[in-house]
Amino acid sequence: MRNIILLIISGLLSGCSLISAKTDMPPPAVTNKWASSSPGIMVKNVNYAVESQNLTWWWSKYNDKTLDNLMESAFANNNQLQIAAANTDFANAQLKSIEFAWIPNLSFLTGYSSFPAMGSLGYFYGGMASYSLNVFQQIKAQEQAKYIVKATEYQQKSVQLGVIGQVAVSYFSLLAYQEQLEIYEKLNTDLVEILKLNNQRFKTGVSSQKEPYISASEIAQIKAKTQIIKHNIVLAQNALKYLTNQNPGTIAVTKKFSNINPDIIVVSELPLTALNNRPDIQEASSKLNAANAGIGVAQSELLPTVSFANFYRGAAPTFGNNFQSNDLNQLVLAVPVINAQALADIAARNAIYKQIYFQYMQSVVAALRDIDNDISEHAQYTVQLNDNLRALDDIEKTCYLDKARFDSGVSSYLEYMNCTTKYDYYRLTIVQLKLGKIMAMVKLYQDLAITKN
């Protein structure tokens, strides 16, 4: 008996060493400093995963009830979030299924038998408890399932980040398109006035017919662009309806794009903290751990399996038998000797681990690339927007002088209207640059995995 116990203990110890975790893959090398910088981004060592309870949603800084309501509606109704939540429920159910493997199966049997081998029981009844378990495989399978649950939970957070980004981009785009539509309509009115002035100049012989043709072509271009903007407004509204699981329709807004502040400071994180907070990186890490546990599941196929069964039976007193109720017991220890399929499975699991490892490394590198690109993009839009705002201010002053010159009779009304249209075109540029900067900010929040600030 002692020898049997020692043999079992030896098998357990060797089994533990056989299914030990892989440690030969190097971790990613990360420099804890961003290569790019932006005047609108403050880099601090803040762990938002820990401190988020003391912060507010980043979009609440805009004090926009419409945006707040759209976000709340998306959280409650978005189908992508519901699918992600269902995936997490499914992973938890699979984990429970594996955990329940520790519990023996219990069945109730009843029937009729006249087989001599069974003692001519007649009507009989009984209960059977059965249990078959590879302890090492069960432990590793449970470990793997837990990592899969974590991966789906992180995936759910990634989906939430994506939905937040889509709602924010669609909403700010809607406001920008509406402002562009107003500018295009004003620009069309101004160009119609310029066309009238050029026609008058042509009729009086002051200028050639070239100027009216130029004005007419500009009006046609503006009308065409106006139709594009109207279509973009429909697309933005329908995107918001889709993200909140509603039918297509209009979105009532209370704020103008001109009142949106593009200079809100973004509190960024250092690279290592950003990576630790990103759910896609945590998902990739959990998948890597699950793949490692999967190797242990395959290796445990080479370890013993214990099977136990107990059948309690009783019978009705028929056929004049003297049958006595009793138990039938069975205990089997199955030790693999040759299992070539298990060896192939181990090789396959190792290959899967390698694949997921390099996917994890790729995710880390891509995350650092995306965040640094976002910072650079934010910086470029900041510089361009500031330069064009100064240019817009200079043009506004020029138009003011042209108006004064016209009022005093020094210059023509046409000169003043040409300055006004130039001012309108610069306003369109400002809207595009401002939207670009806000988009870069939204992308930065998403890639930094920041929902609160």
VOFI-432445 format. One record per residue (C-alpha): chain; residue number from 1; x, y, z; residue in one letter. Coordinates in nm, 2 decimals, decimal comma. Last residue first. Layout:
N
R  cadena  num      c1      c2      c3  residuo
R       A  NUM       X       Y       Z        a
...
***
This chain:
453
R  cadena  num      c1      c2      c3  residuo
R       A  453   -1,08    6,27   -1,69        n
R       A  452   -1,31    5,97   -1,74        k
R       A  451   -1,35    5,74   -2,03        t
R       A  450   -0,97    5,70   -2,09        i
R       A  449   -0,86    5,39   -2,29        a
R       A  448   -0,55    5,58   -2,41        l
R       A  447   -0,65    5,49   -2,77        d
R       A  446   -1,01    5,61   -2,71        q
R       A  445   -0,91    5,94   -2,54        y
R       A  444   -0,66    6,00   -2,81        l
R       A  443   -0,91    5,92   -3,08        k
R       A  442   -1,15    6,17   -2,93        v
R       A  441   -0,88    6,44   -2,91        m
R       A  440   -0,78    6,37   -3,27        a
R       A  439   -1,15    6,41   -3,37        m
R       A  438   -1,16    6,74   -3,18        i
R       A  437   -0,85    6,87   -3,37        k
R       A  436   -1,00    6,76   -3,71        g
R       A  435   -1,33    6,93   -3,62        l
R       A  434   -1,14    7,25   -3,55        k
R       A  433   -0,95    7,22   -3,87        l
R       A  432   -1,26    7,16   -4,08        q
R       A  431   -1,45    7,45   -3,91        v
R       A  430   -1,16    7,68   -3,95        i
R       A  429   -1,14    7,60   -4,32        t
R       A  428   -1,51    7,68   -4,36        l
R       A  427   -1,45    8,01   -4,18        r
R       A  426   -1,17    8,08   -4,42        y
R       A  425   -1,40    8,04   -4,72        y
R       A  424   -1,65    8,28   -4,55        d
R       A  423   -1,38    8,55   -4,50        y
R       A  422   -1,29    8,52   -4,87        k
R       A  421   -1,65    8,57   -4,95        t
R       A  420   -1,65    8,89   -4,74        t
R       A  419   -1,34    9,02   -4,90        c
R       A  418   -1,50    8,98   -5,24        n
R       A  417   -1,81    9,16   -5,11        m
R       A  416   -1,59    9,46   -5,00        y
R       A  415   -1,42    9,49   -5,33        e
R       A  414   -1,76    9,46   -5,51        l
R       A  413   -1,90    9,75   -5,30        y
R       A  412   -1,64    9,97   -5,46        s
R       A  411   -1,36   10,17   -5,31        s
R       A  410   -1,30   10,53   -5,18        v
R       A  409   -1,66   10,62   -5,14        g
R       A  408   -1,64   10,68   -4,76        s
R       A  407   -1,88   10,38   -4,70        d
R       A  406   -1,68   10,17   -4,94        f
R       A  405   -1,35   10,25   -4,76        r
R       A  404   -1,51   10,17   -4,43        a
R       A  403   -1,63    9,84   -4,56        k
R       A  402   -1,29    9,76   -4,71        d
R       A  401   -1,13    9,85   -4,37        l
R       A  400   -1,37    9,61   -4,19        y
R       A  399   -1,30    9,34   -4,45        c
R       A  398   -0,93    9,38   -4,38        t
R       A  397   -0,99    9,34   -4,01        k
R       A  396   -1,19    9,02   -4,07        e
R       A  395   -0,91    8,90   -4,30        i
R       A  394   -0,65    8,95   -4,02        d
R       A  393   -0,87    8,77   -3,77        d
R       A  392   -0,92    8,48   -4,01        l
R       A  391   -0,54    8,46   -4,06        a
R       A  390   -0,49    8,45   -3,68        r
R       A  389   -0,75    8,17   -3,66        l
R       A  388   -0,57    8,00   -3,95        n
R       A  387   -0,24    7,99   -3,76        d
R       A  386   -0,41    7,86   -3,44        n
R       A  385   -0,60    7,59   -3,63        l
R       A  384   -0,29    7,47   -3,81        q
R       A  383   -0,08    7,46   -3,49        v
R       A  382   -0,35    7,27   -3,30        t
R       A  381   -0,42    7,04   -3,59        y
R       A  380   -0,06    6,95   -3,60        q
R       A  379   -0,03    6,89   -3,23        a
R       A  378   -0,35    6,67   -3,22        h
R       A  377   -0,21    6,47   -3,51        e
R       A  376    0,12    6,42   -3,33        s
R       A  375   -0,05    6,31   -3,01        i
R       A  374   -0,28    6,07   -3,21        d
R       A  373    0,02    5,93   -3,39        n
R       A  372    0,19    5,86   -3,06        d
R       A  371   -0,12    5,69   -2,93        i
R       A  370   -0,16    5,48   -3,25        d
R       A  369    0,21    5,37   -3,25        r
R       A  368    0,21    5,27   -2,88        l
R       A  367   -0,11    5,06   -2,94        a
R       A  366    0,03    4,90   -3,25        a
R       A  365    0,35    4,80   -3,07        v
R       A  364    0,15    4,64   -2,79        v
R       A  363   -0,09    4,47   -3,02        s
R       A  362    0,19    4,33   -3,23        q
R       A  361    0,35    4,18   -2,92        m
R       A  360    0,01    4,02   -2,83        y
R       A  359   -0,03    3,89   -3,18        q
R       A  358    0,32    3,75   -3,15        f
R       A  357    0,23    3,57   -2,83        y
R       A  356   -0,10    3,45   -2,98        i
R       A  355    0,08    3,27   -3,26        q
R       A  354    0,34    3,13   -3,03        k
R       A  353    0,07    2,99   -2,80        y
R       A  352   -0,11    2,84   -3,10        i
R       A  351    0,21    2,67   -3,21        a
R       A  350    0,25    2,53   -2,85        n
R       A  349   -0,11    2,41   -2,86        r
R       A  348   -0,04    2,23   -3,19        a
R       A  347    0,27    2,06   -3,05        a
R       A  346    0,07    1,94   -2,75        i
R       A  345   -0,21    1,81   -2,97        d
R       A  344    0,05    1,61   -3,17        a
R       A  343    0,18    1,46   -2,85        l
R       A  342   -0,18    1,38   -2,74        a
R       A  341   -0,25    1,21   -3,07        q
R       A  340    0,06    0,99   -3,02        a
R       A  339   -0,08    0,85   -2,70        n
R       A  338    0,12    0,54   -2,60        i
R       A  337    0,13    0,44   -2,23        v
R       A  336   -0,16    0,64   -2,08        p
R       A  335   -0,25    0,54   -1,72        v
R       A  334   -0,61    0,46   -1,66        a
R       A  333   -0,69    0,42   -1,29        l
R       A  332   -1,02    0,23   -1,25        v
R       A  331   -1,25    0,20   -0,95        l
R       A  330   -1,57    0,00   -0,98        q
R       A  329   -1,85   -0,07   -0,73        n
R       A  328   -2,17   -0,27   -0,75        l
R       A  327   -2,39   -0,21   -0,45        d
R       A  326   -2,66   -0,44   -0,30        n
R       A  325   -3,03   -0,51   -0,27        s
R       A  324   -3,09   -0,88   -0,20        q
R       A  323   -3,25   -1,11   -0,46        f
R       A  322   -3,43   -1,42   -0,32        n
R       A  321   -3,60   -1,50   -0,64        n
R       A  320   -3,95   -1,65   -0,67        g
R       A  319   -3,99   -1,51   -1,02        f
R       A  318   -4,07   -1,17   -0,87        t
R       A  317   -3,97   -1,00   -0,54        p
R       A  316   -3,93   -0,64   -0,69        a
R       A  315   -3,57   -0,54   -0,73        a
R       A  314   -3,29   -0,32   -0,57        g
R       A  313   -2,98   -0,18   -0,72        r
R       A  312   -2,70    0,05   -0,60        y
R       A  311   -2,45    0,12   -0,88        f
R       A  310   -2,12    0,29   -0,79        n
R       A  309   -1,87    0,41   -1,05        a
R       A  308   -1,52    0,55   -1,03        f
R       A  307   -1,28    0,66   -1,30        s
R       A  306   -0,94    0,82   -1,24        v
R       A  305   -0,74    0,95   -1,54        t
R       A  304   -0,36    0,92   -1,54        p
R       A  303   -0,14    1,18   -1,72        l
R       A  302   -0,05    1,20   -2,09        l
R       A  301   -0,37    1,40   -2,17        e
R       A  300   -0,23    1,65   -1,91        s
R       A  299    0,00    1,79   -2,17        q
R       A  298   -0,30    1,91   -2,38        a
R       A  297   -0,46    2,09   -2,09        v
R       A  296   -0,12    2,23   -1,99        g
R       A  295   -0,07    2,37   -2,34        i
R       A  294   -0,42    2,53   -2,31        g
R       A  293   -0,30    2,70   -1,99        a
R       A  292   -0,04    2,88   -2,21        n
R       A  291   -0,31    2,97   -2,46        a
R       A  290   -0,53    3,11   -2,18        a
R       A  289   -0,23    3,32   -2,06        n
R       A  288   -0,19    3,46   -2,41        l
R       A  287   -0,56    3,52   -2,44        k
R       A  286   -0,54    3,71   -2,11        s
R       A  285   -0,25    3,92   -2,24        s
R       A  284   -0,44    4,00   -2,56        a
R       A  283   -0,75    4,11   -2,36        e
R       A  282   -0,53    4,32   -2,13        q
R       A  281   -0,38    4,49   -2,44        i
R       A  280   -0,73    4,54   -2,58        d
R       A  279   -0,85    4,67   -2,25        p
R       A  278   -0,59    4,96   -2,24        r
R       A  277   -0,52    5,05   -1,89        n
R       A  276   -0,19    4,87   -1,85        n
R       A  275   -0,08    5,00   -2,19        l
R       A  274   -0,15    5,36   -2,09        a
R       A  273    0,04    5,31   -1,76        t
R       A  272    0,35    5,19   -1,95        l
R       A  271    0,32    5,46   -2,21        p
R       A  270    0,28    5,75   -1,97        l
R       A  269   -0,07    5,89   -1,94        e
R       A  268   -0,26    6,18   -2,10        s
R       A  267   -0,46    6,46   -1,95        v
R       A  266   -0,63    6,62   -2,24        v
R       A  265   -0,66    7,00   -2,20        i
R       A  264   -0,98    7,14   -2,35        i
R       A  263   -0,88    7,36   -2,65        d
R       A  262   -1,15    7,26   -2,90        p
R       A  261   -1,42    7,45   -2,71        n
R       A  260   -1,76    7,39   -2,88        i
R       A  259   -1,95    7,72   -2,91        n
R       A  258   -1,88    7,75   -3,28        s
R       A  257   -2,02    7,40   -3,33        f
R       A  256   -2,36    7,53   -3,21        k
R       A  255   -2,54    7,37   -2,91        k
R       A  254   -2,90    7,26   -2,85        t
R       A  253   -2,92    6,97   -3,09        v
R       A  252   -3,23    6,78   -3,21        a
R       A  251   -3,13    6,47   -3,40        i
R       A  250   -3,33    6,38   -3,71        t
R       A  249   -3,44    6,03   -3,80        g
R       A  248   -3,33    5,68   -3,88        p
R       A  247   -3,47    5,41   -3,65        n
R       A  246   -3,32    5,37   -3,30        q
R       A  245   -3,05    5,14   -3,15        n
R       A  244   -2,85    5,42   -2,99        t
R       A  243   -2,56    5,37   -3,22        l
R       A  242   -2,79    5,35   -3,52        y
R       A  241   -2,97    5,67   -3,43        k
R       A  240   -2,63    5,84   -3,39        l
R       A  239   -2,52    5,71   -3,73        a
R       A  238   -2,85    5,82   -3,88        n
R       A  237   -2,79    6,17   -3,76        q
R       A  236   -2,43    6,17   -3,90        a
R       A  235   -2,54    6,03   -4,24        l
R       A  234   -2,82    6,28   -4,27        v
R       A  233   -2,59    6,57   -4,19        i
R       A  232   -2,34    6,43   -4,45        n
R       A  231   -2,62    6,43   -4,71        h
R       A  230   -2,69    6,80   -4,63        k
R       A  229   -2,31    6,87   -4,66        i
R       A  228   -2,29    6,70   -5,00        i
R       A  227   -2,59    6,90   -5,12        q
R       A  226   -2,42    7,22   -5,01        t
R       A  225   -2,11    7,12   -5,20        k
R       A  224   -2,31    7,11   -5,52        a
R       A  223   -2,46    7,45   -5,45        k
R       A  222   -2,12    7,59   -5,37        i
R       A  221   -1,98    7,46   -5,70        q
R       A  220   -2,27    7,61   -5,90        a
R       A  219   -2,22    7,95   -5,73        i
R       A  218   -1,85    7,94   -5,80        e
R       A  217   -1,93    7,87   -6,17        s
R       A  216   -2,17    8,17   -6,18        a
R       A  215   -1,91    8,40   -6,03        s
R       A  214   -1,65    8,30   -6,28        i
R       A  213   -1,89    8,34   -6,57        y
R       A  212   -1,99    8,69   -6,44        p
R       A  211   -1,61    8,78   -6,43        e
R       A  210   -1,53    8,66   -6,78        k
R       A  209   -1,80    8,88   -6,94        q
R       A  208   -1,55    9,17   -6,95        s
R       A  207   -1,53    9,46   -6,72        s
R       A  206   -1,63    9,83   -6,70        v
R       A  205   -1,84    9,81   -7,01        g
R       A  204   -2,16    9,92   -6,83        t
R       A  203   -2,32    9,58   -6,90        k
R       A  202   -2,02    9,40   -6,78        f
R       A  201   -2,00    9,60   -6,45        r
R       A  200   -2,37    9,53   -6,39        q
R       A  199   -2,32    9,16   -6,45        n
R       A  198   -2,02    9,17   -6,21        n
R       A  197   -2,24    9,33   -5,94        l
R       A  196   -2,52    9,08   -5,99        k
R       A  195   -2,27    8,79   -5,97        l
R       A  194   -2,12    8,94   -5,65        i
R       A  193   -2,47    8,94   -5,49        e
R       A  192   -2,52    8,58   -5,59        v
R       A  191   -2,18    8,51   -5,44        l
R       A  190   -2,28    8,66   -5,11        d
R       A  189   -2,60    8,45   -5,09        t
R       A  188   -2,41    8,14   -5,18        n
R       A  187   -2,15    8,21   -4,91        l
R       A  186   -2,43    8,26   -4,66        k
R       A  185   -2,58    7,92   -4,75        e
R       A  184   -2,23    7,77   -4,75        y
R       A  183   -2,17    7,91   -4,40        i
R       A  182   -2,49    7,78   -4,26        e
R       A  181   -2,43    7,44   -4,41        l
R       A  180   -2,08    7,44   -4,26        q
R       A  179   -2,23    7,50   -3,92        e
R       A  178   -2,46    7,21   -3,96        q
R       A  177   -2,18    6,99   -4,08        y
R       A  176   -1,97    7,08   -3,77        a
R       A  175   -2,25    7,00   -3,53        l
R       A  174   -2,31    6,67   -3,70        l
R       A  173   -1,94    6,59   -3,70        s
R       A  172   -1,93    6,66   -3,33        f
R       A  171   -2,21    6,41   -3,28        y
R       A  170   -2,08    6,14   -3,51        s
R       A  169   -1,73    6,16   -3,36        v
R       A  168   -1,86    6,15   -3,00        a
R       A  167   -2,10    5,86   -3,07        v
R       A  166   -1,83    5,66   -3,25        q
R       A  165   -1,57    5,72   -2,98        g
R       A  164   -1,81    5,61   -2,70        i
R       A  163   -1,91    5,30   -2,90        v
R       A  162   -1,54    5,21   -2,95        g
R       A  161   -1,46    5,25   -2,58        l
R       A  160   -1,76    5,03   -2,49        q
R       A  159   -1,64    4,77   -2,74        v
R       A  158   -1,30    4,77   -2,57        s
R       A  157   -1,47    4,73   -2,23        k
R       A  156   -1,65    4,42   -2,36        q
R       A  155   -1,33    4,28   -2,50        q
R       A  154   -1,18    4,32   -2,15        y
R       A  153   -1,46    4,11   -2,01        e
R       A  152   -1,42    3,86   -2,30        t
R       A  151   -1,05    3,82   -2,22        a
R       A  150   -1,12    3,78   -1,84        k
R       A  149   -1,36    3,50   -1,92        v
R       A  148   -1,10    3,34   -2,14        i
R       A  147   -0,85    3,36   -1,86        y
R       A  146   -1,09    3,19   -1,63        k
R       A  145   -1,15    2,91   -1,89        a
R       A  144   -0,78    2,84   -1,91        q
R       A  143   -0,75    2,80   -1,54        e
R       A  142   -1,05    2,57   -1,53        q
R       A  141   -0,90    2,36   -1,82        a
R       A  140   -0,56    2,35   -1,63        k
R       A  139   -0,72    2,22   -1,31        i
R       A  138   -0,94    1,97   -1,49        q
R       A  137   -0,65    1,84   -1,70        q
R       A  136   -0,44    1,79   -1,39        f
R       A  135   -0,72    1,61   -1,21        v
R       A  134   -0,80    1,38   -1,50        n
R       A  133   -1,15    1,28   -1,39        l
R       A  132   -1,42    1,02   -1,43        s
R       A  131   -1,70    1,00   -1,18        y
R       A  130   -2,01    0,79   -1,18        s
R       A  129   -2,30    0,75   -0,93        a
R       A  128   -2,57    0,51   -1,03        m
R       A  127   -2,91    0,46   -0,86        g
R       A  126   -3,13    0,17   -0,87        g
R       A  125   -3,47    0,01   -0,96        y
R       A  124   -3,59   -0,33   -1,07        f
R       A  123   -3,89   -0,50   -1,20        y
R       A  122   -3,81   -0,86   -1,27        g
R       A  121   -3,47   -0,92   -1,13        l
R       A  120   -3,39   -1,24   -1,31        s
R       A  119   -3,05   -1,26   -1,12        g
R       A  118   -2,87   -1,00   -1,34        m
R       A  117   -2,69   -1,26   -1,54        a
R       A  116   -3,01   -1,46   -1,56        p
R       A  115   -3,17   -1,18   -1,76        f
R       A  114   -3,53   -1,13   -1,68        s
R       A  113   -3,52   -0,76   -1,66        s
R       A  112   -3,77   -0,47   -1,61        y
R       A  111   -3,70   -0,10   -1,56        g
R       A  110   -3,56    0,17   -1,33        t
R       A  109   -3,25    0,37   -1,33        l
R       A  108   -3,17    0,70   -1,14        f
R       A  107   -2,85    0,88   -1,24        s
R       A  106   -2,58    1,07   -1,06        l
R       A  105   -2,28    1,23   -1,23        n
R       A  104   -2,00    1,33   -0,99        p
R       A  103   -1,92    1,70   -0,92        i
R       A  102   -1,57    1,82   -1,01        w
R       A  101   -1,69    1,86   -1,37        a
R       A  100   -1,91    2,14   -1,24        f
R       A   99   -1,61    2,38   -1,27        e
R       A   98   -1,58    2,31   -1,64        i
R       A   97   -1,95    2,39   -1,70        s
R       A   96   -1,92    2,70   -1,48        k
R       A   95   -1,64    2,83   -1,70        l
R       A   94   -1,84    2,77   -2,01        q
R       A   93   -2,13    2,97   -1,85        a
R       A   92   -1,88    3,25   -1,77        n
R       A   91   -1,77    3,26   -2,13        a
R       A   90   -2,13    3,27   -2,25        f
R       A   89   -2,21    3,56   -2,02        d
R       A   88   -1,91    3,75   -2,15        t
R       A   87   -2,02    3,69   -2,51        n
R       A   86   -2,37    3,82   -2,41        a
R       A   85   -2,22    4,14   -2,27        a
R       A   84   -2,03    4,19   -2,60        a
R       A   83   -2,35    4,14   -2,80        i
R       A   82   -2,53    4,39   -2,58        q
R       A   81   -2,25    4,64   -2,62        l
R       A   80   -2,26    4,60   -3,00        q
R       A   79   -2,64    4,63   -2,99        n
R       A   78   -2,64    4,98   -2,83        n
R       A   77   -2,94    5,03   -2,60        n
R       A   76   -2,84    5,13   -2,25        a
R       A   75   -2,48    5,26   -2,30        f
R       A   74   -2,59    5,42   -2,63        a
R       A   73   -2,88    5,60   -2,46        s
R       A   72   -2,65    5,73   -2,19        e
R       A   71   -2,41    5,85   -2,45        m
R       A   70   -2,68    6,02   -2,65        l
R       A   69   -2,82    6,18   -2,34        n
R       A   68   -2,48    6,33   -2,25        d
R       A   67   -2,43    6,46   -2,60        l
R       A   66   -2,77    6,63   -2,60        t
R       A   65   -2,72    6,77   -2,25        k
R       A   64   -2,40    6,95   -2,35        d
R       A   63   -2,18    7,07   -2,07        n
R       A   62   -1,87    7,03   -2,28        y
R       A   61   -1,67    6,90   -1,98        k
R       A   60   -1,92    6,61   -1,95        s
R       A   59   -1,74    6,46   -2,25        w
R       A   58   -1,46    6,33   -2,03        w
R       A   57   -1,69    6,13   -1,80        w
R       A   56   -1,62    6,24   -1,45        t
R       A   55   -1,34    6,15   -1,20        l
R       A   54   -1,31    6,02   -0,85        n
R       A   53   -1,42    5,67   -0,94        q
R       A   52   -1,18    5,67   -1,23        s
R       A   51   -0,88    5,67   -0,99        e
R       A   50   -0,77    5,31   -1,01        v
R       A   49   -0,82    5,23   -1,38        a
R       A   48   -0,73    5,59   -1,45        y
R       A   47   -0,37    5,54   -1,33        n
R       A   46   -0,22    5,88   -1,36        v
R       A   45    0,15    5,94   -1,44        n
R       A   44    0,09    6,27   -1,62        k
R       A   43    0,12    6,39   -1,97        v
R       A   42   -0,07    6,71   -2,04        m
R       A   41   -0,19    6,74   -2,39        i
R       A   40   -0,29    7,07   -2,56        g
R       A   39    0,07    7,18   -2,63        p
R       A   38    0,13    6,85   -2,82        s
R       A   37    0,41    6,60   -2,79        s
R       A   36    0,56    6,32   -2,99        s
R       A   35    0,81    6,05   -2,90        a
R       A   34    0,61    5,95   -2,59        w
R       A   33    0,81    5,83   -2,29        k
R       A   32    0,82    5,51   -2,09        n
R       A   31    1,02    5,32   -2,35        t
R       A   30    0,85    4,97   -2,39        v
R       A   29    1,03    4,64   -2,46        a
R       A   28    0,77    4,36   -2,49        p
R       A   27    0,81    4,06   -2,27        p
R       A   26    1,05    3,78   -2,38        p
R       A   25    0,90    3,43   -2,45        m
R       A   24    1,08    3,14   -2,26        d
R       A   23    0,85    3,13   -1,96        t
R       A   22    0,60    2,85   -2,05        k
R       A   21    0,39    2,73   -1,76        a
R       A   20    0,44    2,39   -1,59        s
R       A   19    0,23    2,10   -1,72        i
R       A   18    0,51    1,84   -1,70        l
R       A   17    0,64    1,96   -1,37        s
R       A   16    0,30    1,92   -1,20        c
R       A   15    0,27    1,57   -1,36        g
R       A   14    0,61    1,47   -1,22        s
R       A   13    0,49    1,57   -0,87        l
R       A   12    0,16    1,40   -0,91        l
R       A   11    0,32    1,08   -1,04        g
R       A   10    0,56    1,07   -0,75        s
R       A    9    0,27    1,11   -0,51        i
R       A    8    0,08    0,83   -0,68        i
R       A    7    0,39    0,60   -0,67        l
R       A    6    0,45    0,68   -0,31        l
R       A    5    0,09    0,58   -0,23        i
R       A    4    0,12    0,26   -0,42        i
R       A    3    0,45    0,17   -0,25        n
R       A    2    0,28    0,23    0,09        r
R       A    1    0,00    0,00    0,00        m
***
